[in-house]
């Protein structure tokens, strides 16, 4: 009996132990999985960052293009080795780029808080094999040529938007929505302002309803809004190629910019204005008018304020087809030439060479400046601001859902203050034209004389530039586009006659004829948006 009872108790204890062991092995209840939730508040592609009420969208594009007889960013052959058409020039330039964008938005009691950033991972050849040109590239020649595994990362937009304010690197409040690309073209057009990769700024936009808005902002002018200031009191300030050394002072004040804009179903109407400070560094003249190195004792010209205005118009739903439109803008600037001759880097000064019927070659010059000054030697020493104006636009047509074409063009003019007689050596140096020509004549043998005889010329720094082109796009599937663009560029310079001078190497010391110049570029591109 005792044996049986012991057996039963032992069995019960074993079962209890086994039951406890099994209970210990039971899985703990898992936490709920945080699935990615779609955010439909701000359009397609947004989703909630897990655990937050912030929506995020990741996007960008991958692009490959090649440009013949032009720069990697679609700039025509208007200066440097391409403008000279010498043996250092690259007949074509290839570029590959991937842009990555991050867009976050959070709804608050003050409205939507938004952040946006775009980085470009890019690889392309520098665009020249000239050792002189390459030595100026950051890091020296070793970093200027394409190398296996090379490339660089560029920053475009980086900004925060809150309660109508924008802080960071964004499009200027002066700019149109299409920037310098009214025809969605591969290369930008001169003739107006362009901040398509963003400018450091602070701006505020007020919405008045019915599509009416107004913006005001402060832009950092260093990259996008300044061209050059020439100190024409320096001997040979204007070189043989018709351009001089930049004597801009440091950045002292931001550009004050703004616009009033009307967005409607029929299109857009916008008026913009900007105020821009122009300041020279030092006079570089010593006692008795003897030129010296720039120093504080030389004094400096007083700064002046210039500015620019622009009117822009977009007309949608025109009868030629669904989605067709016309975009056009017109600009006028005084002392703010980059609001007309606008590129992503330093505004170009034009120096183009071509054929001549009697000289070694022909040449066309166009110096792009915000102003010049001529201290001493009969000059006032004050800044004289440069005047410029331009117009650009495009007609955009959709042939069908897969094919589209844009016809685009622009016209820009740069004018230097002064009269017809200011091109004579030593005359009228208080005007911009007279001061420029006095410096230009010092770099070219003989006096500026009327006529086209060899060695005689008339000096006039005024110039016009024109662009005309067409781009056709094929989109076989959504977000994949192949395009081809051809663009003609014309430099209408106002010099006449001929002169013997030594142009920038490898051009020789020879007789050159002053003449208008033309060039054509061709670009092909493949782009996948995502």
RACORHU-V940139 format. One record per run of one state. SS is the DSSP state (~ for helix, > for strand, _ for the rest). FROM is the first residue (numbers start at 0). LEN is the number of residues. Records with the same first field share a line. If there is no record, write none. Layout:
# RACORHU-V940139
SS->FROM-LEN + FROM-LEN
This chain:
# RACORHU-V940139
_->0-1 + 24-13 + 38-8 + 48-5 + 68-1 + 70-5 + 76-3 + 84-4 + 89-2 + 108-2 + 124-3 + 128-2 + 134-6 + 143-8 + 162-2 + 170-21 + 192-6 + 209-2 + 219-1 + 224-4 + 231-6 + 238-5 + 244-1 + 246-1 + 248-6 + 264-2 + 278-1 + 280-4 + 285-1 + 289-1 + 291-4 + 298-5 + 316-8 + 334-2 + 339-1 + 341-8 + 354-6 + 366-4 + 373-9 + 385-1 + 398-4 + 415-4 + 423-8 + 442-14 + 458-4 + 477-2 + 493-2 + 502-6 + 514-2 + 529-1
~->1-23 + 79-5 + 130-4 + 140-3 + 220-4 + 286-3 + 295-3 + 336-3 + 419-4 + 431-11
>->37-1 + 46-2 + 53-15 + 69-1 + 75-1 + 88-1 + 91-17 + 110-14 + 127-1 + 151-11 + 164-6 + 191-1 + 198-11 + 211-8 + 228-3 + 237-1 + 243-1 + 245-1 + 247-1 + 254-10 + 266-12 + 279-1 + 284-1 + 290-1 + 303-13 + 324-10 + 340-1 + 349-5 + 360-6 + 370-3 + 382-3 + 386-12 + 402-13 + 456-2 + 462-15 + 479-14 + 495-7 + 508-6 + 516-13
